[in-house]
Amino acid sequence: MWMSELAARSGVPVPTVKYYLREGLLPPGEATGATRAIYSEDHVRRLRLIRALVEVGGLRLADVNRVLAAVDDSGTPLHEVLGVAQSAISPVGPSPSARSLERVDALIRRRRWRVAPDSVNRTVLARALDALDDADDALPDDALSGYAETVSGLAEVEVPTIDTTSSETAVRQTVLRTVLIEPVLLALRRMAHEHVSSRALRRRR
C-alpha cells in the first residue's frame, strides 16, 4: 500500500507517519523510486501500536522508543516486553516510605506473587498506602489482602485473553486495556458501592 492508504488504515496522518519514519519509530517501506515506497500490514500494526502508546498511554517518544526496542528484541520474553510497556505507562512519583514498601513486600510474599523487585507498581502501591496514612485513614493489612485476592481473580480472567500472536499486538492490548479498562472497573466498583450503601446505610442518620 502507498503511504496515503497506510495513514488511512492506521488512523495516523501522513505528516505524522513521515515524522515517525524520520525518528526511526517506523521502519522504512520498500522503495519503488527516489521518493516513493510501499508499505505492508506490519507497518499498519506498528503505527497502531505507536498510536496506542502515544494517544492512550500518553507516552513521550523516548518511552515509545524504549517499548519498541523491547518489542523488536527477539531475545526478550513476552512477559518482560509487557512489563516494559506497563512500566512506561505507570505514573512516576516520589519514593515511598520504607514502612509502606515493607508492607507491599510482605503482601507479595504472602501471596507468593512473582513481582520483580524493581516493579514500578510495587512503588505505586506503596505511595498510595503512604497517602492513606497521611490522610489518617490507614488501610489495614486484612483489607489490603482482600483487595489483592479480588484483583488476583481479575488477572486470572484478563491475562489469558491477551493475543500473543505478536509482541506488537500483545503490547497494544496491554496498553489499551490497562488505560481503558481501569475506568470500567472504577465505575463498576462505585456502582457496587452505591448498591451496598443503599441497603446498609439508607435508613441511618
VENRATA-V348873 format. One record per pair of residues at least 24 apart in sequence whose C-alpha atoms are under 6 Angstrom apart, sorted by the first residue. I is the first residue (numbers start at 1). GAP is how many residues later the second one is. Records with the same first field share a line. If there is no record, write none. Layout:
I=GAP ; GAP
This chain:
1=37 ; 38
2=36
10=34 ; 38
49=123
57=32
71=96
82=89
87=33
96=30 ; 31
100=26
101=25
